[in-house]
Amino acid sequence: MIQNLMTGGASIEDTLALWASSLREAKRRIRPLFTQDRVATSAGQFLDALLGNEPRKTGWMRAEAAGDGGPWRQQALLGRGRWDANALRDIVRDYVVEHLGDNDAILVIDETGFLKQGKASCGVGRQYTGSAGKITNCQIGVFASYVSDKGHAFIDRALYLPKAWTSDPDRLAAAHVPEIVAFATKPRLAVGMIAGAITAGVPFAWVAADSVYGVGELETALRRAGKGYVLGVSANHWFGSWSAELVVAGEAKDIAQALPTEFWKRLSAGHGTKGERLYDWAYCPLADLDAAEFDAPVPGLWTRGMLIRRSLADGELAYFTTWCPRGTPIETLVRVEGARWRVEEGFETTKNELGLDHNESRSWHGWHRHVSLVMLAYAIMAAVRYQANATTPKKTMRSPRQSLSGGRFRKSAASP
């Protein structure tokens, strides 16, 4: 795990020390959530197990790592214990802002699937998930990821309940779903997360999301909040302009085909695992509107626009509706859209290394507690990575007797 955090900066020894102190601090912060010492201890051991090297993070694996004879304490922590998962979510959010906060940050909304067997797990049903690329039996979790130049981590989550669940009181009661929970679309869940972040004073300037969230209620909420956005839309989404500079009216795919060559610009959507993620982009400003029309807290003219991305490999197009302060360059909009890749990286890491999808609890509370603890573990990783890589390496003096050829590459018996 430590090796995954290091790309330069602090030494392994300093990173280990930072890791240990960060983990102690995280445990200290969550201690008030629990009324009993033994439950707090179980929560600390849960974190230790999530951050351990075991490939699976099941109850038995976590119990073995904690030295327990069985998974009962782990199960009690998630299911039978009396503590508030939303309070833990708030601690995670504050921790992320403290270590990664930036006024120009991007809030990325996305979802992921949790494949399941049977019908008892809260929210489970046959539904589409991009994780599997098909309709399958699964739960769907909607997440908000905080992305800044310092790193990225999840700050909110919600379990999506299909109408088959919210229309069945007996099923809701069996999964211990709170009575106040009603059916909410995924965009409505996203609006709630954004409103919660704004109320909590989370610093961010932009929101990015795919076409599941791209039109309607989410756009209106963001305009009123004075937040810019780059939101995915379908190829047949209608765009119209009343700008003197560019007159367009029609479906996104038709507008894209009619654009002159000079509208396209090759830009990177950010650095990926294989280098810069280059695409061709076109941006069409469609109309300038006064923020006062939306009672937005940020005054002045804002531009409604359309952003198009074209793959270099096969020419595949993707379309986005945008909202930004007038004069915002296309490079900024591309950076915001490119931030969506970070949430995919977060899902991959938390599933492969932290057991995000290894939850065995079937209840509403169990899902939110498990996911929130994983979010905390991932936030610790993100904070340690930023601090370790921002540290200036200590200079060491070479012994006069040490030759470059004889000692530079020799391994010590104590080498990590």
C-alpha positions in Angstrom: 0.0 0.0 0.0 2.8 2.4 0.8 4.4 1.9 -2.6 1.2 2.9 -4.2 1.3 6.3 -2.5 4.8 7.3 -3.6 5.7 9.0 -6.8 8.5 11.1 -5.4 9.0 13.5 -2.4 9.2 12.0 1.0 11.3 8.9 1.8 9.7 5.6 2.6 10.5 6.1 6.3 8.9 9.5 6.3 5.9 8.2 4.4 5.5 5.4 6.9 5.5 7.9 9.8 3.1 10.1 8.0 0.8 7.1 7.3 0.8 6.0 10.9 0.1 9.5 12.2 -2.7 10.1 9.7 -4.3 6.8 10.6 -4.2 7.6 14.3 -5.7 11.0 13.6 -8.5 9.5 11.6 -9.4 7.1 14.4 -9.3 10.0 16.9 -11.8 11.9 14.8 -14.3 9.1 14.5 -14.1 8.1 18.2 -17.0 10.4 19.3 -19.3 8.5 16.9 -19.3 5.4 19.2 -20.7 5.2 22.7 -18.7 2.1 23.6 -14.9 1.6 23.5 -15.2 -1.9 22.1 -17.3 -0.5 19.1 -14.7 2.2 18.5 -12.0 -0.4 18.6 -13.8 -2.5 16.1 -14.1 0.5 13.8 -10.4 1.2 14.1 -9.6 -2.5 13.3 -12.0 -2.2 10.3 -10.0 0.7 9.0 -6.7 -1.3 9.6 -8.1 -4.2 7.6 -9.3 -2.1 4.7 -5.8 -0.6 4.4 -4.1 -4.0 4.8 -2.7 -6.2 2.1 -5.4 -8.8 2.1 -7.0 -9.0 -1.4 -10.5 -9.6 0.0 -12.0 -7.5 2.7 -14.8 -9.8 3.8 -16.0 -10.1 7.4 -13.9 -13.2 7.9 -10.8 -11.6 6.4 -11.3 -8.5 8.5 -11.8 -10.6 11.6 -8.7 -12.6 11.0 -6.7 -9.3 10.6 -8.1 -8.0 13.8 -7.3 -11.3 15.7 -11.0 -12.2 16.2 -12.2 -15.8 16.1 -15.1 -14.9 13.8 -16.7 -12.0 11.9 -19.3 -11.2 14.6 -17.8 -7.9 15.8 -17.4 -6.7 12.2 -21.0 -7.6 11.5 -22.2 -5.9 14.6 -20.3 -2.7 13.7 -22.1 -2.5 10.3 -25.5 -3.9 11.3 -26.5 -3.9 14.9 -24.4 -1.0 16.3 -26.0 2.3 17.0 -24.0 5.0 15.2 -24.7 7.5 12.5 -23.2 6.8 9.1 -24.0 10.3 7.9 -22.0 11.7 10.8 -19.1 9.6 9.5 -19.7 10.9 6.0 -19.4 14.5 7.4 -16.1 13.7 9.0 -14.8 12.3 5.8 -16.0 15.4 3.9 -14.3 17.7 6.3 -11.1 15.7 6.3 -11.0 15.8 2.5 -11.5 19.5 2.4 -8.9 20.1 5.1 -6.2 18.2 3.1 -7.3 18.6 -0.6 -9.5 21.8 -0.5 -9.2 24.3 -3.3 -11.7 27.1 -4.4 -11.3 25.9 -8.0 -12.0 22.3 -7.2 -14.5 20.1 -9.2 -17.3 18.0 -7.7 -17.8 14.9 -9.9 -21.0 13.0 -9.7 -21.1 9.4 -10.8 -22.4 6.0 -9.9 -21.1 2.4 -9.7 -22.7 -1.0 -9.3 -22.4 -3.6 -6.6 -23.1 -7.1 -8.1 -25.2 -9.2 -5.8 -26.9 -12.6 -5.6 -30.5 -12.9 -4.3 -33.1 -10.3 -3.5 -32.5 -9.4 0.2 -29.7 -6.8 -0.1 -31.1 -3.3 0.2 -31.8 -1.7 -3.2 -30.8 -4.8 -5.2 -32.6 -5.5 -8.4 -32.0 -6.0 -12.1 -30.8 -2.7 -13.4 -28.1 -1.4 -15.7 -24.6 -0.7 -14.3 -21.7 0.6 -16.2 -19.5 -1.5 -13.9 -20.7 -4.6 -15.7 -21.8 -2.9 -18.9 -25.2 -4.6 -18.8 -28.4 -5.1 -16.9 -27.7 -7.4 -14.0 -28.7 -8.1 -10.4 -27.0 -5.3 -8.4 -27.1 -2.3 -6.1 -26.4 1.1 -7.5 -24.5 3.7 -5.4 -24.3 7.4 -6.4 -21.2 9.2 -5.3 -19.7 12.7 -5.2 -16.0 12.9 -5.6 -13.9 16.0 -4.8 -11.2 16.7 -7.3 -8.5 19.3 -7.0 -4.9 19.8 -8.0 -4.0 18.2 -4.7 -5.8 14.9 -5.2 -9.2 13.4 -5.2 -11.5 11.5 -2.8 -15.2 10.8 -2.2 -17.1 13.1 0.0 -20.7 11.7 -0.3 -22.6 8.7 -1.3 -26.2 7.4 -1.5 -27.8 4.1 -2.2 -30.3 4.3 -5.0 -33.6 2.6 -4.3 -35.6 1.5 -7.4 -39.4 2.0 -7.3 -39.8 -1.7 -6.8 -38.3 -1.1 -3.4 -39.9 2.2 -2.4 -43.3 0.9 -3.3 -42.9 -2.2 -1.0 -43.2 -1.2 2.7 -42.5 -4.7 3.9 -39.3 -4.9 1.9 -38.1 -1.5 3.2 -38.8 -2.5 6.8 -36.9 -5.8 6.4 -33.8 -3.9 5.2 -34.2 -1.2 8.0 -34.7 1.6 5.6 -35.6 4.8 7.5 -39.2 5.8 7.1 -38.3 9.3 5.8 -36.6 7.7 2.7 -38.7 7.9 -0.4 -38.1 7.3 -4.1 -35.5 9.7 -5.5 -34.1 9.7 -9.1 -30.3 9.7 -9.5 -30.3 13.3 -10.5 -32.3 14.2 -7.4 -29.8 12.3 -5.3 -27.0 14.3 -7.0 -28.8 17.6 -6.3 -29.0 16.6 -2.6 -25.3 15.9 -2.5 -24.4 19.2 -4.1 -26.7 21.1 -1.8 -25.2 19.3 1.2 -21.7 20.3 0.1 -22.7 23.9 -0.4 -24.4 24.1 3.0 -21.2 22.6 4.6 -19.1 25.3 3.0 -17.1 22.9 0.7 -15.0 25.0 -1.6 -15.6 24.1 -5.3 -16.3 26.0 -8.5 -17.4 23.3 -10.9 -19.6 20.2 -11.3 -19.0 17.4 -13.8 -21.3 14.4 -14.5 -22.3 12.1 -17.3 -25.5 12.0 -19.3 -27.5 10.3 -16.6 -27.4 13.6 -14.7 -27.0 16.1 -17.6 -30.3 18.0 -18.0 -33.1 19.4 -16.0 -33.1 19.8 -12.2 -29.4 19.5 -11.8 -28.7 22.3 -14.3 -31.2 24.7 -12.6 -29.8 24.0 -9.1 -26.2 24.7 -10.2 -27.1 27.9 -12.0 -28.9 29.2 -8.9 -25.9 28.2 -6.8 -23.4 30.0 -9.0 -21.5 26.9 -9.9 -20.1 26.2 -13.4 -20.8 22.8 -15.0 -19.9 20.4 -17.8 -22.6 17.8 -18.0 -23.0 15.0 -20.5 -26.0 14.9 -22.8 -27.2 12.5 -25.5 -26.5 12.8 -29.2 -30.1 13.9 -29.9 -30.1 16.6 -27.2 -31.4 19.9 -28.7 -29.2 23.0 -28.6 -30.2 26.5 -29.7 -28.4 29.8 -29.7 -29.2 33.5 -29.9 -25.6 34.7 -30.1 -24.5 36.9 -33.0 -21.2 35.1 -33.2 -22.7 31.6 -33.8 -26.2 30.6 -34.8 -27.1 27.0 -34.2 -30.3 25.1 -33.7 -30.7 21.4 -33.7 -29.6 18.1 -32.2 -26.1 17.8 -30.9 -25.0 15.3 -33.5 -26.1 17.4 -36.4 -24.5 20.6 -35.0 -21.2 18.7 -34.5 -21.2 17.4 -38.2 -21.8 20.9 -39.5 -19.0 22.7 -37.5 -16.2 24.1 -39.6 -12.7 22.6 -39.2 -11.4 25.7 -37.4 -13.7 25.1 -34.5 -11.8 21.9 -33.5 -8.8 22.0 -31.2 -6.6 19.1 -30.0 -6.3 19.2 -26.2 -5.5 16.9 -23.3 -8.2 15.9 -20.9 -5.6 15.2 -18.3 -2.8 12.8 -17.6 -3.8 9.1 -17.6 -2.1 5.8 -17.0 -0.8 5.8 -20.6 0.1 9.5 -20.8 -1.9 12.5 -21.9 -5.5 11.8 -22.9 -5.7 13.6 -26.1 -9.0 14.4 -28.0 -10.2 16.9 -30.5 -12.6 19.4 -28.9 -15.1 22.0 -30.2 -16.8 24.6 -28.0 -19.8 26.6 -29.1 -20.9 29.5 -26.8 -24.7 29.7 -27.3 -25.9 32.6 -25.1 -24.8 35.0 -22.4 -27.2 35.3 -19.5 -27.1 37.6 -16.4 -26.6 35.6 -13.2 -29.2 37.9 -11.6 -31.9 36.1 -13.5 -31.2 33.0 -11.4 -30.6 34.8 -8.1 -27.1 33.4 -8.2 -24.6 34.5 -5.6 -21.9 35.2 -8.3 -22.9 38.3 -10.3 -22.1 39.0 -13.9 -22.6 37.4 -17.3 -22.5 33.6 -17.6 -22.4 31.7 -20.9 -24.5 28.7 -21.8 -22.6 26.5 -24.2 -22.0 23.2 -25.9 -18.8 21.2 -25.7 -18.0 18.3 -28.1 -15.3 15.7 -27.7 -14.1 13.6 -30.6 -11.9 10.5 -30.2 -8.7 10.4 -32.1 -8.9 6.6 -32.5 -12.4 6.1 -34.0 -14.0 9.6 -34.3 -16.6 8.7 -31.6 -18.3 11.9 -30.4 -19.5 12.9 -26.9 -21.6 15.9 -26.1 -21.8 18.2 -23.0 -23.9 21.1 -21.9 -21.9 23.8 -20.2 -22.4 26.8 -17.9 -19.5 29.1 -17.1 -18.5 32.7 -16.4 -18.3 34.6 -19.7 -14.9 34.4 -21.3 -14.0 31.0 -19.8 -11.5 29.4 -22.2 -12.2 26.0 -23.7 -9.1 24.6 -21.9 -10.8 25.1 -18.6 -14.0 23.3 -19.7 -11.8 20.4 -21.0 -10.1 20.3 -17.7 -13.4 20.0 -15.9 -14.7 17.3 -18.1 -11.5 15.4 -17.9 -11.8 15.3 -14.1 -14.6 12.7 -14.5 -11.8 10.2 -15.1 -10.7 10.6 -11.5 -13.9 9.2 -10.1 -13.4 6.1 -12.2 -9.9 5.8 -10.8 -11.5 6.1 -7.3 -14.0 3.3 -8.0 -11.2 1.1 -9.3 -8.9 1.6 -6.4 -11.6 1.3 -3.7 -12.9 -1.9 -5.2 -9.6 -3.5 -6.0 -7.7 -2.5 -2.9 -10.1 -1.3 -0.2 -13.1 -3.7 -0.5 -15.8 -1.2 -1.6 -17.8 -4.0 -3.1 -17.0 -6.6 -0.4 -19.9 -5.5 1.9 -21.8 -8.5 3.2 -24.4 -6.6 5.2 -27.9 -6.5 3.6 -29.3 -3.5 5.5 -29.6 0.2 4.6 -27.4 1.1 7.5 -24.9 -1.6 6.7 -24.3 -0.4 3.2 -23.9 3.3 4.2 -21.6 2.4 7.1 -19.4 0.1 5.1 -19.1 2.5 2.2 -18.4 5.5 4.5 -15.5 3.6 6.2 -14.1 2.8 2.8 -14.4 6.5 1.9 -12.4 7.4 5.0 -9.7 4.9 4.1 -9.4 6.3 0.6 -9.4 9.9 1.9 -6.4 8.9 4.2 -4.6 7.5 1.2 -5.2 10.7 -0.8 -4.1 13.0 2.0 -0.9 11.0 2.7 -0.1 10.8 -1.0 -0.4 14.6 -1.4 1.6 15.3 1.7 4.3 12.8 0.9 4.7 13.9 -2.7 4.7 17.6 -1.7 7.6 17.0 0.8 11.0 18.1 -0.3 13.4 15.1 -0.1 16.0 15.4 2.6 19.6 15.8 1.3 22.0 13.3 2.6 25.8 13.5 2.6 27.7 10.7 0.9 30.6 9.2 2.9 34.0 10.0 1.3 34.7 6.3 1.3 31.6 5.4 -0.7 32.2 5.0 -4.4 29.4 5.6 -6.9 30.0 2.2 -8.5 30.4 0.2 -5.3 27.7 1.6 -3.0 25.1 3.3 -5.0 23.0 0.3 -6.1 23.9 -2.1 -3.4 20.9 -3.4 -1.4 21.0 -3.4 2.4 19.7 -6.3 4.4 17.3 -3.8 6.0 16.0 -2.3 2.7 12.2 -2.2 2.5 
